[in-house]
C-alpha cells in the first residue's frame, strides 16, 4: 500500500481500520499484476473503469476489496529526505 500513509502520523484508530474490509484502487499497467495476495488473506477484484479523452484510452483503474492483512500494512520507514 501507499508508504505515505505511515508517514502522515496515522493514529491507532486509523491503523485499526485496515482490519476491516478495505477498498484499494490502483492503476493497471499492461503485464503488471499487484501482489496484493502476498499482503492480504482475501483479495477480491470488484471491477475496472477506464478514463478516456475522446476515443483515446488514458488510464485503466482496478478496484479491489482487501481483507485480513497478513502483516504490517503501513510503511514505517522514515521518508527518503530524512534518511
Order of alpha helices (4+ residues) and beta strands (2+ residues): alpha-alpha-beta-alpha-beta-beta
